[in-house]
Amino acid sequence: MSRIQKTLSSLAAKHKKGLIPFITAGDPTPQLTVPLMQALVAGGADIIELGVPFSDPMADGPVIQRASERALAQGVGLHDVLQMVAQFRGSNQHTPVVLMGYANPIERMGVARFVQEAAEAGVDGVLVVDYPPEECTEFAALMKAAGLDVIFLLAPTSTAERIEQVGKIASGYVYYVSLKGVTGSGSLDLEAVAAMIPKIRQHVKVPVGVGFGIRDGVTARKIGALADAVVIGSRIIEEIERSPQAQAPAAVESFTASIRLALDQ
């Protein structure tokens, strides 16, 4: 059982919901990434999604695009992100880390090499936005052999056939995109989420996390009543943007703690 699976199983046994915050590696500076990851854990994060900076992040709205631009401007690439995970593992062996990004940096490194180096660094799972299930059989097999989870996105537009495809190879959890659009955009339609989750569970046996559009404790708690985990990213990046760099970890920890409290109530 992977570290992700153990974490989510333990939460389910306690009747608790998973909190999965997202930050972009290298934003606002490479030196702050590990302290920010530690702050997320201190605030109550169960799993960390760490964004790999990319020049054309098609699923991400303006807030996360800016985070990628800031990181890329400082030369942060996939090798650097893996080093950050390894550094984080020096002080934390229990919190799962999922890399979230796009196919281009992985293909450039080489899929087999990436999987090996990710496992060695202490990565637990990978979500590649532009790897649909029918096009990443080799990647999924290599990941499984290395003990890493393959996380897939599902959307309001996902057909029953696509959900079934994902259900056959997904591990760890699936990430349900709660709205049509990019990260940080629009407002949540809770009724639509409530209608879609049972359709996903018909074909997907791993836990379901929901993200895109969750910005505060109220919406997090409402989503937590429907799903197994809540994913929140753009709102955390905004906390980083608003804070002087030296105070960013404290601001992130405080905000994360407020979401944790809402989920646990």
Sine and cosine of phi, psi and omega as CSV:
sin_phi,cos_phi,sin_psi,cos_psi,sin_omega,cos_omega
0.00,0.00,0.76,-0.65,-0.04,-1.00
-0.96,0.29,0.21,-0.98,0.02,-1.00
-0.89,0.45,-0.59,0.81,0.05,-1.00
-0.90,0.43,-0.74,0.68,-0.02,-1.00
-0.89,0.46,-0.66,0.75,0.02,-1.00
-0.88,0.47,-0.68,0.73,-0.03,-1.00
-0.89,0.45,-0.76,0.66,-0.05,-1.00
-0.95,0.33,-0.55,0.83,0.07,-1.00
-0.91,0.41,-0.66,0.75,0.02,-1.00
-0.90,0.44,-0.66,0.76,0.03,-1.00
-0.90,0.44,-0.69,0.72,-0.01,-1.00
-0.88,0.48,-0.63,0.78,0.00,-1.00
-0.90,0.43,-0.46,0.89,0.02,-1.00
-1.00,-0.07,0.07,1.00,-0.05,-1.00
0.86,0.50,0.63,0.78,0.04,-1.00
-0.91,-0.42,0.37,-0.93,0.01,-1.00
-0.97,-0.23,0.57,-0.82,0.00,-1.00
-0.97,0.22,0.62,-0.79,0.08,-1.00
-0.92,-0.40,0.88,-0.47,-0.08,-1.00
-0.84,-0.54,1.00,-0.02,0.04,-1.00
-0.99,0.12,0.40,-0.92,-0.02,-1.00
-0.85,-0.53,0.69,-0.73,0.24,-0.97
-0.70,-0.72,0.33,-0.94,0.05,-1.00
-1.00,-0.09,0.79,-0.61,0.02,-1.00
-0.88,0.48,0.73,-0.68,0.03,-1.00
1.00,-0.02,-0.05,1.00,0.00,-1.00
-0.93,-0.37,0.77,-0.63,0.06,1.00
-0.99,0.15,-0.35,0.94,0.11,-0.99
-0.62,-0.78,0.43,-0.90,0.05,-1.00
-0.85,0.52,-0.57,0.82,-0.05,-1.00
-0.93,0.38,-0.37,0.93,-0.05,-1.00
-1.00,-0.04,-0.14,0.99,-0.10,-0.99
-0.88,0.48,-0.78,0.63,-0.03,-1.00
-0.91,0.42,-0.70,0.71,0.09,-1.00
-0.84,0.54,-0.59,0.81,0.05,-1.00
-0.93,0.37,-0.64,0.77,0.07,-1.00
-0.88,0.48,-0.68,0.74,0.03,-1.00
-0.90,0.43,-0.59,0.81,0.03,-1.00
-0.92,0.40,-0.62,0.78,0.06,-1.00
-0.87,0.49,-0.69,0.72,0.02,-1.00
-0.90,0.43,-0.70,0.72,0.02,-1.00
-0.88,0.48,-0.50,0.87,0.02,-1.00
-0.99,0.14,-0.13,0.99,0.07,-1.00
0.91,-0.41,0.24,0.97,0.04,-1.00
-0.91,0.41,0.64,-0.77,0.07,-1.00
-0.99,-0.10,-0.60,0.80,0.03,-1.00
-0.66,-0.75,0.60,-0.80,0.05,-1.00
-0.94,-0.33,0.78,-0.63,0.20,-0.98
-0.99,-0.12,0.84,-0.54,-0.04,-1.00
-0.92,-0.38,0.90,-0.43,-0.05,-1.00
-0.97,0.24,0.71,-0.70,0.10,-1.00
-1.00,-0.01,0.89,-0.46,-0.06,-1.00
-0.83,0.55,0.68,-0.74,-0.01,-1.00
-0.54,-0.84,0.56,-0.83,-0.12,-0.99
-0.97,0.26,-0.34,0.94,-0.06,-1.00
-0.70,-0.71,0.91,0.41,-0.09,-1.00
-0.98,0.19,1.00,0.01,-0.21,-0.98
-0.90,0.45,-0.43,0.91,-0.04,-1.00
-1.00,-0.03,-0.12,0.99,-0.16,-0.99
-0.98,-0.20,0.66,-0.75,0.05,-1.00
-0.98,0.19,-0.10,-1.00,-0.11,-0.99
-0.85,0.53,-0.59,0.81,-0.07,-1.00
-0.91,0.42,-0.77,0.64,-0.02,-1.00
-0.96,0.27,-0.48,0.87,0.12,-0.99
-0.86,0.50,-0.69,0.73,0.02,-1.00
-0.89,0.46,-0.63,0.77,0.02,-1.00
-0.88,0.47,-0.69,0.73,0.05,-1.00
-0.89,0.46,-0.67,0.74,0.00,-1.00
-0.88,0.47,-0.67,0.74,0.02,-1.00
-0.89,0.45,-0.67,0.75,-0.01,-1.00
-0.93,0.37,-0.70,0.71,-0.01,-1.00
-0.90,0.44,-0.58,0.81,0.02,-1.00
-0.89,0.46,-0.38,0.92,0.03,-1.00
-0.99,-0.16,0.20,0.98,0.11,-0.99
0.98,0.18,0.31,0.95,-0.06,-1.00
-0.98,0.20,0.83,-0.55,0.04,-1.00
-0.81,-0.58,-0.11,-0.99,-0.09,-1.00
-0.88,0.47,-0.64,0.77,0.04,-1.00
-0.86,0.52,-0.68,0.74,0.00,-1.00
-0.90,0.44,-0.64,0.76,-0.01,-1.00
-0.88,0.47,-0.68,0.73,0.02,-1.00
-0.90,0.44,-0.60,0.80,0.05,-1.00
-0.91,0.41,-0.59,0.81,0.05,-1.00
-0.90,0.44,-0.66,0.75,0.05,-1.00
-0.89,0.46,-0.70,0.72,0.02,-1.00
-0.87,0.49,-0.64,0.77,0.04,-1.00
-0.91,0.42,-0.68,0.73,0.04,-1.00
-0.86,0.51,-0.63,0.77,0.00,-1.00
-0.91,0.42,-0.31,0.95,0.05,-1.00
-0.91,0.41,-0.41,0.91,0.00,-1.00
-0.87,-0.49,-0.12,0.99,-0.06,-1.00
-0.56,-0.83,0.92,-0.38,-0.01,-1.00
-0.97,-0.25,0.01,1.00,-0.14,-0.99
-0.91,-0.41,-0.45,0.89,-0.06,-1.00
-0.99,0.14,0.86,-0.51,0.01,-1.00
-0.91,0.42,0.56,-0.83,0.05,-1.00
-0.83,-0.56,0.81,-0.59,0.05,-1.00
-0.93,-0.38,0.81,-0.59,0.12,-0.99
-0.99,0.11,0.75,-0.66,0.04,-1.00
-0.87,-0.50,0.82,-0.58,-0.04,-1.00
-0.14,-0.99,-0.51,-0.86,-0.15,-0.99
-0.79,-0.61,0.27,-0.96,-0.18,-0.98
-0.93,0.36,-0.56,0.83,-0.16,-0.99
-0.81,0.58,-0.78,0.62,0.00,-1.00
-0.88,0.47,-0.58,0.82,0.01,-1.00
-0.93,0.36,-0.70,0.71,0.00,-1.00
-0.90,0.44,-0.60,0.80,-0.01,-1.00
-0.92,0.39,-0.64,0.77,0.05,-1.00
-0.94,0.33,-0.55,0.84,-0.13,-0.99
0.96,-0.26,0.81,-0.58,-0.14,-0.99
-0.86,0.51,-0.75,0.66,-0.06,-1.00
-0.89,0.46,-0.68,0.74,0.01,-1.00
-0.91,0.42,-0.67,0.75,0.02,-1.00
-0.86,0.51,-0.74,0.67,-0.04,-1.00
-0.87,0.49,-0.68,0.73,0.01,-1.00
-0.89,0.45,-0.73,0.69,-0.04,-1.00
-0.94,0.33,-0.55,0.83,0.05,-1.00
-0.90,0.43,-0.70,0.72,0.02,-1.00
-0.89,0.45,-0.67,0.74,-0.01,-1.00
-0.91,0.42,-0.54,0.84,-0.02,-1.00
-0.97,0.25,-0.37,0.93,-0.03,-1.00
0.96,-0.28,0.28,0.96,0.11,-0.99
-0.94,0.35,0.55,-0.83,-0.01,-1.00
-0.94,-0.33,-0.47,0.88,-0.01,-1.00
-0.38,-0.93,0.28,-0.96,-0.02,-1.00
-0.68,-0.74,0.74,-0.67,0.12,-0.99
-0.90,-0.44,0.93,-0.37,0.02,-1.00
-0.96,-0.29,0.94,-0.35,-0.14,-0.99
-0.82,0.57,-0.67,0.74,-0.09,-1.00
-0.97,-0.23,0.52,0.86,0.20,-0.98
-0.94,-0.33,1.00,0.00,0.09,-1.00
-0.93,0.37,0.41,-0.91,-0.12,-0.99
-0.85,0.52,-0.57,0.82,-0.06,-1.00
-0.96,0.27,-0.18,0.98,-0.04,-1.00
-0.92,-0.39,0.13,0.99,-0.05,-1.00
-0.74,-0.68,0.62,0.78,0.01,-1.00
-0.88,0.48,-0.71,0.70,0.00,-1.00
-0.89,0.45,-0.71,0.70,0.00,-1.00
-0.86,0.50,-0.72,0.70,-0.01,-1.00
-0.89,0.46,-0.63,0.78,0.00,-1.00
-0.92,0.40,-0.68,0.74,0.03,-1.00
-0.91,0.42,-0.65,0.76,0.02,-1.00
-0.89,0.47,-0.73,0.68,-0.02,-1.00
-0.87,0.49,-0.67,0.74,0.01,-1.00
-0.89,0.45,-0.50,0.86,0.00,-1.00
-1.00,0.03,-0.02,1.00,0.00,-1.00
0.98,0.17,0.35,0.94,-0.01,-1.00
-0.97,-0.25,0.53,-0.85,0.00,-1.00
-1.00,0.00,0.57,-0.82,0.06,-1.00
-0.96,-0.28,0.90,-0.43,-0.05,-1.00
-0.99,-0.16,0.72,-0.70,0.02,-1.00
-0.87,-0.49,0.47,-0.88,0.12,-0.99
-1.00,0.01,0.62,-0.79,0.23,-0.97
-0.81,-0.58,0.46,-0.89,-0.12,-0.99
-0.73,-0.69,0.21,-0.98,0.06,-1.00
-0.84,0.54,-0.42,0.91,-0.01,-1.00
-1.00,-0.01,-0.02,1.00,-0.02,-1.00
-0.91,0.42,0.76,-0.65,0.03,-1.00
-0.99,0.15,0.25,-0.97,0.06,-1.00
-0.86,0.52,-0.60,0.80,0.02,-1.00
-0.90,0.44,-0.70,0.71,0.01,-1.00
-0.91,0.41,-0.66,0.75,0.04,-1.00
-0.87,0.50,-0.66,0.76,0.01,-1.00
-0.91,0.42,-0.66,0.75,0.05,-1.00
-0.86,0.51,-0.73,0.68,0.01,-1.00
-0.88,0.47,-0.68,0.73,-0.03,-1.00
-0.86,0.51,-0.45,0.89,-0.05,-1.00
-0.96,0.26,-0.47,0.88,-0.08,-1.00
-0.82,-0.57,-0.17,0.99,0.00,-1.00
-0.92,0.39,0.55,-0.83,0.11,-0.99
-0.60,-0.80,0.31,-0.95,-0.05,-1.00
0.99,0.10,-0.99,0.17,0.10,-0.99
-0.29,-0.96,0.23,-0.97,0.19,-0.98
-0.94,-0.33,0.47,-0.88,-0.05,-1.00
-0.94,-0.34,0.95,-0.32,0.03,-1.00
-1.00,0.01,0.86,-0.51,0.04,-1.00
-0.98,0.18,0.91,-0.41,-0.24,-0.97
-0.98,0.22,-0.14,0.99,-0.03,-1.00
-0.53,-0.85,0.30,-0.95,0.06,-1.00
-0.99,0.12,0.89,-0.46,-0.03,-1.00
0.61,-0.79,-0.28,-0.96,-0.05,-1.00
-0.98,-0.19,0.13,-0.99,-0.01,-1.00
-0.85,0.52,0.64,-0.76,0.08,-1.00
0.98,0.18,0.06,1.00,-0.07,-1.00
-0.96,-0.28,0.40,-0.92,0.13,-0.99
0.94,0.35,-0.07,-1.00,0.03,-1.00
-0.82,-0.57,0.46,-0.89,-0.08,-1.00
-0.94,0.34,0.67,-0.74,0.17,-0.99
-0.96,-0.29,1.00,-0.05,-0.12,-0.99
-0.89,0.46,-0.57,0.82,0.01,-1.00
-0.90,0.44,-0.64,0.77,0.02,-1.00
-0.92,0.40,-0.65,0.76,0.05,-1.00
-0.89,0.46,-0.70,0.71,-0.01,-1.00
-0.88,0.47,-0.54,0.84,0.01,-1.00
-0.97,0.23,-0.52,0.86,-0.09,-1.00
-0.99,0.12,-0.57,0.82,-0.08,-1.00
-0.83,0.56,-0.73,0.68,0.02,-1.00
-0.88,0.48,-0.55,0.83,0.03,-1.00
-0.91,0.41,-0.62,0.79,0.05,-1.00
-0.91,0.41,-0.70,0.71,-0.07,-1.00
-0.91,0.41,-0.34,0.94,0.05,-1.00
-0.88,0.47,-0.53,0.85,-0.10,-0.99
-0.90,-0.45,-0.33,0.94,-0.10,-1.00
-0.93,-0.37,0.84,-0.54,-0.08,-1.00
-0.99,-0.13,-0.14,0.99,0.04,-1.00
-1.00,0.03,0.29,-0.96,0.00,-1.00
-0.86,0.51,0.40,-0.92,-0.02,-1.00
-0.91,-0.41,0.87,-0.50,0.14,-0.99
-0.98,-0.20,0.54,-0.84,-0.02,-1.00
-0.84,-0.54,0.72,-0.69,0.02,-1.00
-0.57,-0.82,-0.14,-0.99,-0.09,-1.00
0.97,0.26,0.95,-0.31,0.10,-1.00
0.99,-0.12,0.00,1.00,0.03,-1.00
-1.00,0.02,0.87,-0.50,-0.17,-0.99
-0.80,-0.59,-0.15,0.99,-0.06,-1.00
-0.40,-0.92,0.07,-1.00,-0.05,-1.00
-0.90,0.44,-0.56,0.83,-0.03,-1.00
-0.90,0.44,-0.77,0.64,0.00,-1.00
-0.93,0.36,-0.57,0.82,0.04,-1.00
-0.88,0.48,-0.69,0.72,-0.01,-1.00
-0.91,0.42,-0.64,0.76,0.00,-1.00
-0.92,0.40,-0.64,0.77,0.05,-1.00
-0.93,0.36,-0.61,0.79,0.02,-1.00
-0.88,0.48,-0.44,0.90,0.04,-1.00
-0.95,0.31,-0.30,0.95,-0.06,-1.00
-0.97,-0.26,-0.57,0.82,-0.15,-0.99
-0.91,-0.42,0.03,-1.00,0.03,-1.00
-1.00,0.03,-0.39,0.92,-0.04,-1.00
-0.44,-0.90,0.39,-0.92,0.01,-1.00
-0.89,-0.46,0.76,-0.65,0.03,-1.00
-0.94,-0.34,0.75,-0.67,-0.03,-1.00
-0.64,-0.76,0.80,-0.60,-0.10,-0.99
-0.76,-0.65,-0.89,0.46,-0.11,-0.99
-0.83,0.56,-0.64,0.77,-0.03,-1.00
-0.90,0.43,-0.55,0.83,0.03,-1.00
-0.95,0.31,-0.65,0.76,0.06,-1.00
-0.86,0.51,-0.62,0.79,0.04,-1.00
-0.89,0.46,-0.62,0.78,0.06,-1.00
-0.87,0.49,-0.65,0.76,0.01,-1.00
-0.91,0.41,-0.68,0.74,-0.02,-1.00
-0.90,0.44,-0.59,0.81,-0.08,-1.00
-0.98,0.19,-0.28,0.96,-0.16,-0.99
-0.98,-0.21,0.61,-0.79,0.24,-0.97
-0.83,0.56,0.58,-0.81,-0.13,-0.99
-0.81,0.59,-0.66,0.75,-0.04,-1.00
-0.90,0.43,-0.42,0.91,-0.05,-1.00
-0.98,-0.18,-0.05,1.00,-0.06,-1.00
-0.87,0.50,-0.71,0.71,0.02,-1.00
-0.86,0.50,-0.66,0.75,0.01,-1.00
-0.91,0.42,-0.64,0.77,0.01,-1.00
-0.91,0.42,-0.66,0.75,0.01,-1.00
-0.92,0.39,-0.66,0.75,0.03,-1.00
-0.89,0.46,-0.69,0.72,-0.01,-1.00
-0.89,0.45,-0.70,0.71,0.00,-1.00
-0.91,0.41,-0.69,0.73,0.01,-1.00
-0.87,0.49,-0.64,0.76,0.02,-1.00
-0.89,0.46,-0.56,0.83,0.02,-1.00
-0.93,0.37,-0.57,0.82,0.05,-1.00
-0.95,0.30,-0.65,0.76,0.05,-1.00
-0.85,0.52,-0.71,0.70,0.01,-1.00
-0.88,0.48,-0.68,0.73,-0.01,-1.00
-0.90,0.45,-0.65,0.76,0.00,-1.00
-0.91,0.41,-0.56,0.83,-0.08,-1.00
-0.99,0.11,-0.23,0.97,-0.04,-1.00
-0.95,0.31,0.00,0.00,0.00,0.00
